[in-house]
Amino acid sequence: GTSTLSELQDAQEKDARQLSIAIARCYTMKNRHQDIMPYDRNRVILQLGKDDYINASRIEDLSCYCPTIIATQAPLVGTASDFWLMIYEQKVSLVVMLVSEQEMEKVSWWWHGGVGVALFGSSDLLTLVSCAVFLAQLRHSNLLLCASAELKKYKGI
């Protein structure tokens, strides 16, 4: 009776807290799409920025063979410095854009070396590739997935 209803309400409240995006809603100017925001529980927290918010989520424990992945949006003009700070703080070594080869040149304005070119002089340090190239050359490293509008269908990221 009553205890079952109470347990159900407690479980629903816990689930609602797990799916909260309250922090992201405070930073609408840093979100490319207002319907794609990180959950408070797994968002990447910037340590050295003027604020700690970036539209990015840590995806961990997918399998014992899968490295930690960070899913984020391609940077906006006003968030490019936050993006590079996150790459530095999280020690990201590979950036994968979820766009086609044709779209890559249009959306990679923030990548100073050009598509497929490693930054900082080392091919293993930080490289930008399209999704197709990534799938062909899957590496073990900390990954950052820069999402385009196509990621809208994956709401849990």
N, CA, C and O of each residue as an XYZ file, in Angstrom:
628
protein
N       0.772     -1.169      0.000
C       0.000      0.000      0.000
C       0.826      1.252      0.000
O       1.406      1.630     -1.018
N       0.883      1.914      1.171
C       1.493      3.235      1.289
C       3.001      3.196      1.054
O       3.551      4.077      0.395
N       3.668      2.173      1.592
C       5.122      2.101      1.418
C       5.491      1.890     -0.047
O       6.511      2.410     -0.501
N       4.697      1.149     -0.783
C       4.971      0.931     -2.202
C       4.847      2.246     -2.978
O       5.681      2.535     -3.836
N       3.826      3.034     -2.689
C       3.655      4.335     -3.334
C       4.812      5.259     -2.975
O       5.341      5.958     -3.839
N       5.201      5.265     -1.722
C       6.319      6.092     -1.269
C       7.625      5.676     -1.962
O       8.402      6.528     -2.392
N       7.858      4.376     -2.065
C       9.061      3.876     -2.744
C       9.061      4.278     -4.214
O      10.095      4.666     -4.758
N       7.894      4.184     -4.853
C       7.777      4.582     -6.254
C       8.059      6.069     -6.422
O       8.766      6.456     -7.353
N       7.527      6.903     -5.548
C       7.771      8.339     -5.616
C       9.252      8.648     -5.393
O       9.816      9.499     -6.081
N       9.883      7.967     -4.442
C      11.310      8.159     -4.195
C      12.135      7.780     -5.424
O      13.069      8.491     -5.795
N      11.788      6.672     -6.045
C      12.503      6.231     -7.252
C      12.323      7.233     -8.385
O      13.273      7.516     -9.115
N      11.114      7.775     -8.543
C      10.867      8.762     -9.601
C      11.653     10.045     -9.350
O      12.198     10.630    -10.286
N      11.716     10.484     -8.100
C      12.489     11.682     -7.761
C      13.971     11.467     -8.031
O      14.649     12.361     -8.537
N      14.479     10.272     -7.692
C      15.887      9.960     -7.948
C      16.174      9.973     -9.447
O      17.181     10.532     -9.881
N      15.295      9.361    -10.237
C      15.448      9.365    -11.693
C      15.428     10.781    -12.237
O      16.222     11.116    -13.116
N      14.531     11.621    -11.728
C      14.437     13.010    -12.196
C      15.718     13.772    -11.892
O      16.173     14.568    -12.714
N      16.310     13.539    -10.717
C      17.574     14.205    -10.385
C      18.686     13.729    -11.315
O      19.545     14.521    -11.701
N      18.684     12.457    -11.677
C      19.703     11.903    -12.575
C      19.619     12.532    -13.959
O      20.627     12.632    -14.658
N      18.432     12.953    -14.355
C      18.224     13.511    -15.696
C      18.122     15.034    -15.692
O      17.665     15.621    -16.673
N      18.532     15.671    -14.625
C      18.449     17.127    -14.518
C      19.425     17.801    -15.484
O      20.566     17.367    -15.639
N      18.954     18.866    -16.126
C      19.811     19.705    -16.980
C      19.741     21.156    -16.492
O      19.888     22.093    -17.277
N      19.518     21.325    -15.196
C      19.331     22.654    -14.608
C      20.540     23.555    -14.841
O      20.372     24.737    -15.140
N      21.746     23.025    -14.711
C      22.947     23.849    -14.879
C      23.054     24.328    -16.324
O      23.349     25.498    -16.564
N      22.819     23.447    -17.280
C      22.903     23.808    -18.701
C      21.901     24.906    -19.053
O      22.194     25.767    -19.882
N      20.741     24.882    -18.442
C      19.719     25.899    -18.724
C      20.166     27.298    -18.299
O      19.641     28.292    -18.801
N      21.119     27.384    -17.391
C      21.652     28.681    -16.959
C      22.628     29.275    -17.968
O      23.004     30.441    -17.844
N      23.038     28.505    -18.951
C      24.059     28.939    -19.920
C      23.543     28.801    -21.348
O      24.223     28.219    -22.193
N      22.369     29.320    -21.626
C      21.772     29.143    -22.957
C      22.669     29.681    -24.068
O      22.664     29.138    -25.173
N      23.436     30.731    -23.800
C      24.296     31.306    -24.835
C      25.476     30.399    -25.185
O      26.153     30.633    -26.186
N      25.730     29.377    -24.382
C      26.827     28.446    -24.654
C      26.344     27.139    -25.262
O      27.138     26.218    -25.455
N      25.054     27.042    -25.565
C      24.486     25.827    -26.142
C      24.069     26.099    -27.578
O      23.224     26.958    -27.829
N      24.650     25.381    -28.509
C      24.309     25.537    -29.923
C      22.839     25.196    -30.171
O      22.150     25.901    -30.909
N      22.373     24.135    -29.565
C      20.985     23.686    -29.709
C      20.356     23.660    -28.326
O      20.926     23.080    -27.402
N      19.210     24.266    -28.168
C      18.562     24.337    -26.858
C      17.915     23.015    -26.441
O      17.462     22.876    -25.305
N      17.872     22.053    -27.352
C      17.306     20.753    -26.991
C      18.372     19.667    -26.849
O      18.039     18.489    -26.721
N      19.649     20.052    -26.870
C      20.746     19.105    -26.642
C      21.635     19.700    -25.560
O      22.473     20.559    -25.834
N      21.446     19.238    -24.334
C      22.198     19.766    -23.194
C      22.697     18.609    -22.341
O      22.063     17.555    -22.284
N      23.838     18.804    -21.674
C      24.378     17.723    -20.836
C      23.601     17.573    -19.535
O      23.115     18.551    -18.968
N      23.492     16.334    -19.074
C      22.915     16.091    -17.758
C      23.879     16.615    -16.702
O      25.096     16.541    -16.874
N      23.339     17.141    -15.617
C      24.171     17.650    -14.526
C      25.102     16.564    -13.984
O      26.236     16.859    -13.608
N      24.639     15.318    -13.940
C      25.401     14.236    -13.301
C      26.648     13.816    -14.074
O      27.582     13.285    -13.473
N      26.691     14.038    -15.397
C      27.867     13.583    -16.149
C      28.463     14.659    -17.043
O      29.204     14.354    -17.978
N      28.146     15.906    -16.762
C      28.717     16.976    -17.588
C      30.202     17.161    -17.270
O      30.648     16.894    -16.154
N      30.949     17.616    -18.257
C      32.359     17.945    -18.041
C      32.395     19.283    -17.307
O      31.727     20.233    -17.713
N      33.163     19.358    -16.242
C      33.289     20.583    -15.454
C      34.665     21.182    -15.715
O      35.686     20.545    -15.458
N      34.686     22.409    -16.227
C      35.950     23.100    -16.471
C      36.551     23.548    -15.138
O      35.851     24.093    -14.286
N      37.837     23.316    -14.969
C      38.512     23.675    -13.718
C      39.107     25.081    -13.750
O      39.144     25.760    -12.724
N      39.572     25.521    -14.917
C      40.336     26.769    -14.994
C      39.635     27.889    -15.756
O      40.234     28.942    -15.978
N      38.390     27.689    -16.157
C      37.680     28.712    -16.926
C      37.090     29.788    -16.034
O      37.102     29.672    -14.809
N      36.566     30.853    -16.669
C      35.931     31.907    -15.864
C      34.632     31.394    -15.248
O      34.201     31.903    -14.214
N      34.001     30.393    -15.866
C      32.944     29.613    -15.220
C      33.218     28.154    -15.565
O      34.092     27.869    -16.383
N      32.485     27.230    -14.955
C      32.839     25.817    -15.119
C      31.999     25.092    -16.160
O      32.100     23.872    -16.285
N      31.160     25.825    -16.921
C      30.222     25.161    -17.839
C      30.751     25.069    -19.262
O      31.297     26.028    -19.808
N      30.574     23.894    -19.844
C      30.722     23.672    -21.280
C      29.674     22.621    -21.649
O      29.386     21.729    -20.851
N      29.115     22.720    -22.830
C      28.115     21.744    -23.273
C      28.856     20.477    -23.689
O      29.155     20.270    -24.865
N      29.144     19.639    -22.702
C      29.896     18.400    -22.941
C      29.566     17.388    -21.860
O      29.391     17.744    -20.695
N      29.482     16.122    -22.253
C      29.147     15.037    -21.329
C      30.194     13.936    -21.393
O      30.669     13.579    -22.471
N      30.547     13.404    -20.233
C      31.429     12.233    -20.149
C      30.585     10.985    -20.310
O      29.544     10.840    -19.669
N      31.037     10.093    -21.163
C      30.374      8.806    -21.370
C      31.406      7.746    -20.998
O      32.402      7.547    -21.693
N      31.136      7.076    -19.883
C      32.109      6.128    -19.343
C      31.500      4.739    -19.225
O      30.280      4.569    -19.221
N      32.368      3.771    -19.132
C      31.959      2.390    -18.832
C      31.009      1.800    -19.869
O      30.106      1.043    -19.514
N      31.198      2.134    -21.142
C      30.386      1.495    -22.174
C      30.755      0.026    -22.298
O      29.893     -0.837    -22.464
N      32.037     -0.237    -22.214
C      32.546     -1.610    -22.154
C      33.989     -1.535    -21.675
O      34.577     -0.455    -21.625
N      34.555     -2.679    -21.323
C      35.939     -2.665    -20.851
C      36.921     -2.337    -21.975
O      38.085     -2.042    -21.705
N      36.471     -2.385    -23.227
C      37.335     -2.091    -24.374
C      37.172     -0.664    -24.872
O      37.937     -0.217    -25.727
N      36.197      0.050    -24.354
C      35.894      1.387    -24.855
C      36.479      2.448    -23.927
O      36.234      2.416    -22.721
N      37.243      3.378    -24.473
C      37.780      4.451    -23.629
C      36.665      5.426    -23.232
O      35.566      5.390    -23.785
N      36.964      6.279    -22.282
C      36.027      7.341    -21.928
C      35.838      8.245    -23.140
O      36.798      8.595    -23.827
N      34.603      8.611    -23.388
C      34.262      9.473    -24.517
C      33.658     10.751    -23.967
O      32.926     10.720    -22.978
N      33.958     11.867    -24.598
C      33.312     13.132    -24.273
C      32.512     13.535    -25.497
O      33.063     13.703    -26.585
N      31.214     13.687    -25.311
C      30.344     14.136    -26.402
C      30.067     15.613    -26.198
O      29.690     16.032    -25.104
N      30.251     16.397    -27.236
C      30.043     17.845    -27.143
C      29.604     18.396    -28.479
O      29.562     17.673    -29.474
N      29.284     19.653    -28.504
C      28.952     20.342    -29.743
C      30.227     20.939    -30.334
O      31.194     21.182    -29.611
N      30.231     21.170    -31.624
C      31.337     21.930    -32.211
C      31.286     23.313    -31.578
O      30.197     23.837    -31.342
N      32.430     23.913    -31.299
C      32.409     25.182    -30.567
C      31.749     26.316    -31.349
O      31.842     26.401    -32.573
N      31.089     27.169    -30.602
C      30.578     28.426    -31.133
C      31.716     29.442    -31.060
O      32.726     29.193    -30.402
N      31.562     30.570    -31.722
C      32.601     31.603    -31.654
C      32.879     31.964    -30.190
O      34.035     32.134    -29.802
N      31.828     32.080    -29.383
C      31.994     32.466    -27.989
C      32.413     31.351    -27.055
O      32.662     31.609    -25.877
N      32.500     30.110    -27.538
C      32.870     28.988    -26.666
C      34.155     28.280    -27.113
O      34.539     27.270    -26.523
N      34.811     28.796    -28.137
C      36.031     28.135    -28.642
C      37.107     28.044    -27.562
O      37.792     27.025    -27.468
N      37.271     29.088    -26.742
C      38.300     29.028    -25.694
C      37.934     27.985    -24.642
O      38.818     27.304    -24.121
N      36.640     27.846    -24.316
C      36.214     26.792    -23.393
C      36.496     25.412    -23.979
O      36.922     24.502    -23.267
N      36.256     25.265    -25.276
C      36.503     23.999    -25.967
C      37.974     23.600    -25.840
O      38.282     22.465    -25.477
N      38.885     24.536    -26.141
C      40.314     24.225    -26.073
C      40.764     23.990    -24.636
O      41.652     23.175    -24.390
N      40.158     24.696    -23.686
C      40.473     24.451    -22.281
C      40.059     23.039    -21.883
O      40.795     22.351    -21.175
N      38.887     22.606    -22.334
C      38.435     21.249    -22.032
C      39.389     20.219    -22.643
O      39.730     19.233    -21.990
N      39.814     20.436    -23.868
C      40.760     19.512    -24.508
C      42.032     19.404    -23.672
O      42.553     18.310    -23.455
N      42.521     20.543    -23.210
C      43.728     20.552    -22.375
C      43.489     19.841    -21.040
O      44.254     18.955    -20.660
N      42.426     20.232    -20.332
C      42.175     19.673    -19.005
C      41.867     18.180    -19.036
O      42.274     17.446    -18.135
N      41.158     17.727    -20.056
C      40.761     16.316    -20.142
C      41.781     15.456    -20.885
O      41.595     14.246    -21.015
N      42.860     16.077    -21.373
C      43.928     15.359    -22.075
C      43.391     14.585    -23.292
O      43.730     13.421    -23.510
N      42.556     15.258    -24.061
C      41.956     14.656    -25.256
C      43.025     14.515    -26.330
O      43.823     15.428    -26.540
N      43.042     13.377    -27.005
C      44.032     13.163    -28.064
C      43.408     12.959    -29.442
O      44.118     12.973    -30.448
N      42.105     12.772    -29.501
C      41.454     12.578    -30.792
C      40.093     13.260    -30.766
O      39.304     13.056    -29.843
N      39.825     14.063    -31.779
C      38.543     14.747    -31.916
C      37.858     14.174    -33.148
O      38.428     14.183    -34.239
N      36.641     13.675    -32.979
C      35.889     13.095    -34.085
C      34.659     13.961    -34.313
O      33.861     14.175    -33.400
N      34.512     14.455    -35.532
C      33.325     15.232    -35.885
C      32.296     14.281    -36.483
O      32.613     13.525    -37.401
N      31.068     14.312    -35.972
C      30.009     13.458    -36.499
C      29.336     14.164    -37.671
O      28.152     14.498    -37.632
N      30.120     14.376    -38.697
C      29.649     15.003    -39.931
C      30.266     14.258    -41.105
O      31.210     13.487    -40.938
N      29.729     14.493    -42.282
C      30.279     13.864    -43.484
C      31.587     14.549    -43.875
O      31.904     15.634    -43.387
N      32.327     13.908    -44.748
C      33.569     14.508    -45.259
C      33.293     15.873    -45.904
O      34.094     16.796    -45.765
N      32.167     16.000    -46.606
C      31.819     17.256    -47.270
C      31.520     18.366    -46.262
O      31.870     19.524    -46.489
N      30.877     18.016    -45.160
C      30.537     19.008    -44.138
C      31.738     19.405    -43.289
O      31.738     20.471    -42.673
N      32.750     18.565    -43.251
C      33.884     18.761    -42.353
C      34.557     20.123    -42.539
O      34.830     20.813    -41.557
N      34.821     20.511    -43.767
C      35.515     21.781    -44.018
C      34.685     22.972    -43.555
O      35.243     23.975    -43.109
N      33.366     22.876    -43.653
C      32.496     23.984    -43.251
C      32.448     24.171    -41.739
O      32.340     25.300    -41.260
N      32.526     23.091    -40.992
C      32.335     23.184    -39.548
C      33.632     23.156    -38.754
O      33.596     23.221    -37.525
N      34.763     23.062    -39.414
C      36.021     22.932    -38.683
C      36.824     24.238    -38.670
O      38.053     24.198    -38.604
N      36.157     25.384    -38.731
C      36.841     26.685    -38.720
C      37.710     26.865    -37.485
O      38.704     27.590    -37.538
N      37.366     26.237    -36.395
C      38.066     26.397    -35.126
C      39.309     25.529    -35.043
O      40.100     25.668    -34.110
N      39.492     24.623    -36.019
C      40.656     23.727    -36.025
C      41.743     24.387    -36.856
O      41.610     24.478    -38.076
N      42.801     24.845    -36.230
C      43.797     25.675    -36.908
C      44.723     24.915    -37.841
O      45.349     25.527    -38.707
N      44.829     23.613    -37.693
C      45.771     22.866    -38.511
C      45.189     22.283    -39.781
O      45.941     21.861    -40.660
N      43.871     22.248    -39.904
C      43.236     21.612    -41.047
C      42.843     20.183    -40.707
O      43.428     19.555    -39.825
N      41.862     19.690    -41.407
C      41.340     18.349    -41.155
C      42.431     17.312    -41.383
O      43.145     17.361    -42.385
N      42.557     16.374    -40.448
C      43.549     15.309    -40.564
C      44.949     15.722    -40.180
O      45.862     14.896    -40.197
N      45.145     17.000    -39.830
C      46.460     17.505    -39.462
C      46.555     17.561    -37.941
O      45.675     18.108    -37.277
N      47.609     17.002    -37.405
C      47.787     17.015    -35.957
C      48.245     18.384    -35.498
O      49.046     19.037    -36.166
N      47.742     18.810    -34.376
C      48.193     20.063    -33.779
C      49.366     19.791    -32.857
O      49.553     18.664    -32.398
N      50.134     20.790    -32.593
C      51.257     20.738    -31.661
C      52.383     19.824    -32.149
O      53.209     19.391    -31.346
N      52.433     19.519    -33.461
C      53.569     18.835    -34.043
C      53.670     17.342    -33.829
O      54.682     16.753    -34.207
N      52.688     16.706    -33.251
C      52.763     15.267    -33.030
C      51.492     14.604    -33.527
O      50.391     15.030    -33.177
N      51.631     13.576    -34.333
C      50.453     12.914    -34.882
C      49.625     12.220    -33.804
O      48.449     11.928    -34.020
N      50.223     11.958    -32.659
C      49.482     11.298    -31.596
C      48.890     12.265    -30.587
O      48.126     11.845    -29.719
N      49.221     13.557    -30.674
C      48.778     14.476    -29.639
C      47.327     14.893    -29.799
O      46.536     14.722    -28.872
N      46.955     15.439    -30.960
C      45.581     15.873    -31.151
C      45.298     15.965    -32.640
O      45.927     16.743    -33.357
N      44.348     15.164    -33.096
C      44.030     15.092    -34.511
C      42.522     15.228    -34.690
O      41.752     14.696    -33.890
N      42.100     15.929    -35.725
C      40.689     16.069    -36.069
C      40.400     15.197    -37.276
O      41.077     15.303    -38.299
N      39.399     14.336    -37.164
C      39.008     13.483    -38.283
C      37.490     13.464    -38.385
O      36.786     13.792    -37.430
N      36.999     13.079    -39.547
C      35.557     12.898    -39.716
C      35.156     11.553    -39.132
O      36.007     10.735    -38.786
N      33.884     11.338    -39.031
C      33.376     10.078    -38.481
C      33.849      8.891    -39.324
O      34.236      7.862    -38.770
N      33.825      9.017    -40.646
C      34.233      7.916    -41.525
C      35.697      7.548    -41.306
O      36.041      6.368    -41.234
N      36.552      8.552    -41.202
C      37.976      8.296    -40.978
C      38.177      7.666    -39.601
O      38.981      6.747    -39.442
N      37.455      8.157    -38.626
C      37.556      7.611    -37.271
C      37.211      6.131    -37.246
O      37.941      5.334    -36.657
N      36.127      5.766    -37.868
C      35.708      4.368    -37.855
C      36.737      3.487    -38.544
O      36.910      2.323    -38.184
N      37.419      4.046    -39.534
C      38.446      3.287    -40.244
C      39.734      3.172    -39.428
O      40.508      2.234    -39.622
N      39.967      4.113    -38.526
C      41.231      4.150    -37.774
C      40.981      4.250    -36.271
O      41.612      5.072    -35.606
N      40.091      3.449    -35.723
C      39.737      3.528    -34.307
C      40.986      3.393    -33.446
O      41.773      2.461    -33.611
N      41.156      4.341    -32.524
C      42.324      4.352    -31.645
C      41.899      4.197    -30.200
O      40.733      4.409    -29.869
N      42.829      3.831    -29.340
C      42.563      3.817    -27.900
C      43.141      5.098    -27.312
O      44.357      5.288    -27.289
N      42.276      5.959    -26.845
C      42.673      7.244    -26.262
C      41.439      7.885    -25.662
O      40.334      7.361    -25.803
N      41.615      9.010    -24.998
C      40.458      9.785    -24.580
C      39.885     10.419    -25.829
O      40.614     11.044    -26.599
N      38.603     10.267    -26.037
C      37.979     10.746    -27.259
C      37.059     11.912    -26.970
O      36.488     12.023    -25.885
N      36.926     12.772    -27.951
C      35.971     13.859    -27.866
C      35.127     13.802    -29.118
O      35.650     13.919    -30.226
N      33.841     13.624    -28.959
C      32.945     13.590    -30.104
C      32.271     14.933    -30.230
O      31.502     15.325    -29.352
N      32.542     15.645    -31.302
C      31.902     16.935    -31.543
C      30.643     16.668    -32.330
O      30.690     16.199    -33.467
N      29.548     16.962    -31.734
C      28.265     16.608    -32.332
C      27.747     17.706    -33.231
O      27.852     18.892    -32.918
N      27.194     17.299    -34.336
C      26.451     18.223    -35.186
C      24.981     18.046    -34.855
O      24.643     17.342    -33.903
N      24.121     18.658    -35.606
C      22.682     18.551    -35.355
C      22.209     17.105    -35.450
O      21.154     16.764    -34.914
N      22.981     16.247    -36.130
C      22.595     14.842    -36.268
C      22.513     14.137    -34.918
O      21.840     13.113    -34.805
N      23.177     14.659    -33.902
C      23.183     14.014    -32.596
C      21.864     14.216    -31.862
O      21.642     13.589    -30.826
N      20.988     15.070    -32.365
C      19.714     15.330    -31.707
C      18.937     14.054    -31.435
O      18.199     13.973    -30.453
N      19.096     13.055    -32.299
C      18.332     11.829    -32.116
C      18.832     10.985    -30.960
O      18.137     10.064    -30.531
N      20.027     11.274    -30.440
C      20.579     10.542    -29.312
C      20.452     11.407    -28.054
O      21.423     12.040    -27.639
N      19.296     11.435    -27.465
C      19.000     12.361    -26.368
C      19.809     12.097    -25.104
O      20.008     13.022    -24.317
N      20.280     10.880    -24.878
C      20.952     10.576    -23.629
C      22.393     11.029    -23.557
O      23.062     10.765    -22.558
N      22.892     11.694    -24.569
C      24.315     12.053    -24.602
C      24.497     13.490    -24.197
O      25.624     13.983    -24.162
